[in-house]
Each structure stands twice: as C-alpha cells, then as structure tokens.
Amino acid sequence: MIPTVTYESVLETLGTAFRTRYSRDDVNIAGILFARPASRFAQREVLPHIDYWHHRSSSSTDFFCPGYVVDSSGQSGPVVASVGGDLWCFNNMHFAMFLEEFEAITRWRYSGGCEVIVTNARYDRDEERSWLDLSTAIAIDLEAAARDSAMRDVSGLCEAVFSFARNLNESDDDPCWTFSDLLGKRVVKGSLKELLLSYLPSSIRPEARKAFYFAASDLGA
C-alpha cells in the first residue's frame, strides 16, 4: 500500500518496483484505492486492514492510495492509520488534485464512495518507462458491490488480487483480463447493462448483476 499525491508518483514507484521488486520486469497487476476516511465504509472495511494489506502485498504488487501522506507530525491532515511503522495522514486537497488529474486521462469518474481500480502496470525496459495500461481495467464501487453481496468483503477481494499477483504466469501479457476471467466474471459492460439483465431469467438475474462489478473494460481516455 503506497500513499500517493500525484499520478506521476505512481509511475515513478512502479518503475522502481519493476526494476527491484516485481518477479516480472514487463507487466504486473496494480490497483488504485479511493477511500476517504470520512466514509463509514472506509472506517469499517478499509482502514482497519490497511497495515495488513501493506505487508501482505509485499513485493508482489502495489495498491496506491490517493490523498494519503506519511506524516508523523499530523500537519498534512488527521492521522488515520499506522502502516508499516509510519503514520498516515489524509489530505482532502491532495485527494481532489489526484482525482482531477486521473479523471482527465481516463473515462472513469469518481462516484464519491469507496472505489478501487485494478489494472495492468507495464514497463518498457529499453526506455525505462512505466505506465498504467487502462485499456483493460476493473473499476469496482466497493460499497455498491457489498450491498449487492457481489463479494464477501474488501479483504477477500484484496487477498484474491495479492494471490494472483504472486502467481502471475510468465506467459500472461494481460494479467488484469486473466484476473477477471479467474473470478468467472467477464461479461458485457456498458449502458445496456440493465436492459441485458432484464432479459435474463429472474432466477439467475442476481448472480448476473454481481458479475458486472468484476468485468474488465477499457477505461482509457
């Protein structure tokens, strides 16, 4: 788990990770976790586990946390967590700045709750350049998924991501797509979602609705 202020810092961290930590030096799975501490859902489902996730993800993958800053003084904002021995503060201005920057380069728009984006991180060894390949990404509204019982809890989802990253196949060039398949949740997404669901038999409609939360799609601008 990496406290994050700018999108550029995400890419810099990924570049270092590909060179020094990841098992592969060309592609990996990565996440961006949008979780404001003011949210009751974040207080209940995210903040109590964030130190564990930090250690659990280890060298296999990274989740970036916009708005969070390592600051033992508390001057950057309220101290909300202790992660890896460091005190994390949350700064609304940094969070809003990251959102503005990220939304400018993607089709994704923040709903205001707790959300996570899981996508492919890539690295060009010749150019020593890293980037997030948002052409295949899974954007999950965690609160809505929990209400629909589409997942057991956020911890279960994170464990699945960490386990997948640790066992990333050397021949897999699109791990995010494979991860979506692994969950058995690849379905058609888009504005026709509700129409498509309406044509399904009522007995399987709830399960189909859950599938939409984990479908891979193109979030690139």
Residue, then its C-alpha position, 0 to 999 in steps of 0.5 A: m500500500i503506497p500513499t500517493v499525491t500525484y499520478e506521476s508518483v505512481l509511475e515513478t514507484l512502479g518503475t522502481a518496483f519493476r526494476t527491484r521488486y516485481s518477479r516480472d520486469d514487463v507487466n504486473i497487476a496494480g490497483i488504485l484505492f479511493a477511500r476517504p476516511a470520512s466514509r463509514f465504509a472506509q472506517r469499517e472495511v478499509l482502514p482497519h486492514i490497511d497495515y495488513w494489506h501493506h505487508r501482505s502485498s509485499s513485493s508482489t504488487d502495489f495498491f496506491c492510495p490517493g490523498y494519503v501522506v506519511d506524516s508523523s507530525g499530523q500537519s498534512g491532515p488527521v492521522v488515520a492509520s499506522v502502516g508499516g511503522d509510519l503514520w498516515c495522514f489524509n489530505n482532502m486537497h491532495f485527494a481532489m488534485f489526484l482525482e482531477e488529474f486521473e479523471a482527465i486521462t481516463r473515462w472513469r469518474y469518481s462516484g464519491g464512495c469507496e472505489v478501487i481500480v485494478t489494472n495492468a502496470r507495464y514497463d518498457r525496459d529499453e526506455e525505462r518507462s512505466w505506465l498504467d495500461l487502462s485499456t483493460a481495467i476493473a473499476i469496482d464501487l466497493e460499497a455498491a458491490a457489498r450491498d449487492s453481496a457481489m463479494r464477501d468483503v474488501s479483504g477477500l477481494c484484496e487477498a484474491v488480487f495479492s494471490f494472483a499477483r504472486n502467481l502471475n504466469e510468465s506467459d500472461d501479457d494481460p494479467c488484469w483480463t486473466f484476473s477477471d476471467l479467474l473470478g468467472k466474471r467477464v461479461v458485457k459492460g456498458s449502458l445496456k447493462e440493465l436492459l441485458l439483465s432484464y432479459l435474463p431469467s429472474s432466477i439467475r438475474p442476481e448472480a448476473r448483476k454481481a458479475f458486472y462489478f468484476a468485468a474488465s473494460d477499457l477505461g482509457a481516455 
